[in-house]
């Protein structure tokens, strides 16, 4: 079976340096082999041992180091005590693992002077993201983009996901056809993480009920939601609620309809790098428009939105 015809691998500059987040699982191993076979040579492999699976985690790191050496790529390996980080901050294991990865990628980015990060997210990951965003009350059905700039460890990174239009099964079939091996994470089948339950329980149940593939329905719906976000972005721009210092102008916000107030706050928080935005978070921020309410709201990602001197301004939570 040939490498699937993916435009990014054909068109992206081959001599440019890239970081590649490689876990050792099937998807990321497929990404690394696609990069090598497509002629990318300036790739730095980045692997973080989350310390969650004992000897198996160490085995993943050795596997990635060996594969990187075979392909001629330098490999950066880091380690994080994710359970301890979660207990210390009161976050979930998933959130702490993501924060640890982002911090690690930022370190690799600074070391190698590279702001571009390749990730192996695919179509099925996109469906899980869309379903989770819907369940937690996000504004619109928003998912990942093939190329988008995200703040990671306080550093803007251009995240590139060449596989976003391809299915998990397609990548595994390709690996098997080439006789290529990968590491299987046994915890992917355990129901302790939200992603695992969506993948192993919710989506199969929805497929059984609907008699169709729910992943395709979610991804199609996100396309319509993207059209809505374009209109919303235009309306936010017309509202002109951001002052020259980049803060939300409270007197201006108070003249707007409630829905546009929410859209302005959401756009301001999202473009400022606040992660995991939900409808509940935006509604709590809307409460700041009431002068008798508390003057600050805590937000995901250790941010705080404050009301001060007729403005709403975002700052790190200290």
Secondary structure, 3 states (H helix, E strand, C coil): CCCCCCHHHHHCCCCCCEEEECCCCHHHHHHHHHHHHCCCCCEEEEEEECCCCCHHHHHHHHHHHHHHHHHCCEEEEEECCHHHHHHHHCCCHHHHHHHHHHHHHHHHHHHHCCCEEECCCCHHHHHHHHHHHHHCCCCCCCCCCCEEEEEECCEEEEEECCCCCCCHHHHHHHHHHCCCCCCCCHHHHCCCCHHHHHHHHHHHHHHHHHCCCHHHHHHHHHHHHHHHHHHHHHHHHHHCCECCCCCEEHHHHCCCCHHHHHHHHHHHHHHCCCCCCCHHHHHHHHHHHCCCCCCEEEECCCEEEEEECCEEEEEECC
